[in-house]
Amino acid sequence: MFKNQLKSTLFNRLIFCAGLSVSGLTFSAVADNFYANQTLQQQAPQAFALQPQSEAFLAPAYELTIAHADSLLELIAQDKALTNAIKKWPSLTMDEQIPWLKKVFALEVQSFGTEAPQLIIDNHSYPKKMVYFDFDVKAGGNGIVYLNPDKLAEEEAFASLAFLIHETRHSYQFQRAMAGQSDAVSQGYLAAFTAQKQLTGFGFSDFLTLVNEYEAFQFGNYVIGKLTDWQVDMINMGTFASQYDSQGQLKIDLIALSASDAEQSLLSQYNKLAENQYKLRQESNN
């Protein structure tokens, strides 16, 4: 029913969510802008999932990803009206989706046990953005989750739900980053949010392997996958390191790659395996 539902529209619209303008950053399809760049990432190596300085982040972060996602899924399953709404999501108008989006938002915050960020769903607060997580590393706080319903109405049906889940995950990450904890996950999030404000020149794989983006896409894609029996191919929701196949397996498993005996760096291994996603993007643009 849902197979390939998001491919046609989202594939040509790369979405950047946390701290960057959705419409303000457009990456060309050339290879130099697609693959991970070692020189850029070494400017803030703890911020990027492909750097050895972030290896300690990967396994504990993924354990939290699955645990928190399963908690949210359990809360959704307990709400029969919400479950029924998600089953017929593609047939709902944006106006019909909005109350359910607010319900999922509340359940997601509840599942995290954190404070709620501000949720804004309108067409004017960030008029150039489709979705956005607004944050201030110096000021802290819970951040702002923003969805533009007019822009989302132009996308495939599950885009609204996927991005609501993704952006709200950023608030959990940000609150954890601001809490002053010294563990690898918290410090990785802090490094990533800081890098988003300080670095320039991000390419496709650079931005989307920032650990906060990498993990938030994994989280959102896992939830959507479980809700639809892995029949929605979220082809442009992050890199293949954050996407799942029709069997619920990561298309590129960075944890497994980092534990291998390969002589190549994790970044080099990723770039090789990411060729498939690059080719698909090229085919879509032609």
N, C-alpha and C positions, 0 to 999 in steps of 0.2 A: 504493500500500500504506500509506504513512504519512501521506497528505494529511490535514491538519487534526487530527492525532492529539492535539496539545496544547491545542486551543482550549477544549474544554468546561470542564476543571477549572482550568487555570492562569489562564484569562481572569479568573475571579472572585477570584483569590488573588494580589494584587500582592506580589511578593517583593522585599524589600530585603536586600541581602547583605553589604555591607562596612561593618562598624562599627555597624550598627543592627540592632535586634531584628526578626526576621521577623514574629513575632506582635505585637510591641509597636507597630508603626506600621501603621495602617490608614487609607487615604485615601478619603474619600467621593468619590462620582461627580460632585459639583458642579464646575462649570467652574473656579471659583476655585482648587480644589485640583489641577486637572489641568494647566493651562497654566503655562508658565515665567513666573516672577515677576522682573521686572527689579530691583526694590528689594532683594529677598533676594540675588539673584546678585551685585549690585554690592558686597555686603559682602565678597566674596572672588572678584573677577572672574577671576583666573587659574585658579580651580578649576572653572569652568563652560565647557563647549564652546560655548555660545551667546554668550559675551561677546567683544568685540573683543580683549581682552587675551589670549585663548586662541587667536587665529587662527593663530599660529605653531606651535601644538601639532598642529593637525588633520592636515595632510598627512604630516609625518614619522611621526606616531603610526599613521596608517592604513597607511603603507608597512610599518611593523614588524608591525602586526596581521596583514597578509596573509602576510608572509614567515615569521613565527613559526607561524601557523596551517598554512601549507603544509608547514613542517618537521615539525610534529606529525603531520599527515596522512600524510606519507611514512613516518614511523616506525610508525604504525598499520598502514599498508598492508603493511609488511614482516613483520608478525606475522599469519600466516594464521589462527591460532586466534582471535585477538582480532577480526580482520575478520569471521570467521564469526559470532562472538558478537554483534557489533553488527548484523549483518544480521537476526538473530532476536531483537533486544533486546526488542521488545514482548511476546514470549512468555516471557521470563525472569522468575523471581521475584526479589524483592529480594535474598534470600540468594544466588541464582545470579549476580546482577549485581555484588555487592560485590567478589569477586576481580578481575573485569574493570575495575571502577572503580579499584581500587588499581593495576592495570597501566597504565591510561590516565594516572593521576596520575604514575606514575614516568616514563612516556614524555614527558609534558608538561614536567615539571621538566628532564628530559634535553634536550629541544628548546630550552629557554630558556638552558641553561648556567648556571643559578643554583643556590643551595643549596635543599634541599627544606624547605618548611614542615612543621610537624607536621600530620599527617592524623589526624583523629578521626572514626570512623564508629560512633556509638552513639546511644542514646536518652535519655541522662541528663546528659551534660556541659554542654549548653546546652538544657535541657528545653523551653524555650518557643520555640525556633528550629527551623526546618526545615533551613536552610543558613545558613552564617555564615563570614565571614572576620574573625578577631579580630586586632587589631593595636594597637601602642602607639607613637605617633610619638616620644615622648620616649625610650623604651627601644630602639627599632629592632628588629632581628632579622628573622626570616623570616615571622612570623605563624603563625596556626593556621587550617587549612581544616577546617571541620566539616560533616558531613552527618548528619541524623537519619533513619535508615532507616525507622522506623515512620511518620513523617510523609511521607517521600518515597513510601512504598508506597501512599499514598492518592492520589498524583498519577498523571498519565499516564506511560507507560513512559520516555520520553526525558528526563523532568525530571531524573532522577538523573544521567544522563550530562552533560546540558547544564549543570547547576549545579556538578558536579565540575570541569568544564573552566573555567567562569566563576570559581569561587572560587580555583582554583589560579592563574589568570591574575592575580588580585589580589596574590598573593605576589611574582610577577615585578615588578609595578608598584611594590609597596611596597619591595622591595629596591633597585630603581632609584631610587626617591624618597629612600631613606636613604643613597645612595652619595655624595651631595654634588656631583653633576654639575650643571653650569650650563646645559645645553641645555634647549630649550623642553619637550621631552617629560618629562624628569626633574623639572623645576620644576613642570610642570602636575600630575603625579602627587602631588608633595609638597603642593602647594596644596590638592588635592582631599582627600587623607587628613586634612590638618589641618582643613579646613572641616567634614568629617564629625564631628569631635570638638568643634568650637567653635560651629557654627551650629545654630539650631533653626528650626522652621517650614517645613521642606521640604514642597513639594507633589510630585506625581507626576513632572512634567517637570523640576522643579528637581533632585531627587535623582538622577534617571536621566540627566541631562545633566552631572552632575559628571564630569570627564574620565575618572576611573578607572572609573566605572560605565558610561559611554558606550562606552569602549574595550573593557572586559571583556565587555560584552554583544555588541558587534560580533565580538569574537574567538570567543566561544562559539557564537554564531549562525552564523558562517561555517563553523566546523568541523562542526557538526551539519548544516548545509545541504549541504556537500560530501559528507558521509558518507551522506546520504539522497537525493542528487540533487535537493535543494531541495524535497522533498515534505513536509517537516514545517514547518508554519507556526507559528513560535514567537511567537504573537500577543502574549503578555504578558511576553516576555523583553526588557525594556528598552522604550524608545520606538521609534517608526518610524525614528529616526535611527540605530538600532543593529540594525534588522531588515532582512532580505532578502526579496525577492519570489521567485516560483517560477522566475525566470530568473537568480537570483543577484545582483540589483541592489538597492542600498540603497533602501528605501522613501522615505526623506528623506536626501538627500546634502548634508550640511553643507559639505563642501569645495566642491562646485559652487555652492551658494548663496552662500558667502562670496566666491567669485570673480565673482559676477554683478554687473551694474550697477544692481541694484535699489536704490531709494531707502530702502526699509525696512531696519531693522536685521536681523541674523541671527536674533535672538530673535523679532522680529515675524514674519519669514518662516516660522520654524519653527512658531510658534503657529498661523498660518494653515493650514499644511499638516498640522498635527497634529489638525485638526478631525475627520479621518476616523477616527483612532484613538479620539478622545473619543466619537464617535457609536457606534462599535462597542462600547465599554465601556458606554455607556448602554443600548444594545440588549440586551447580555448581562445587565445588572442588572435589566431589566424582565421 
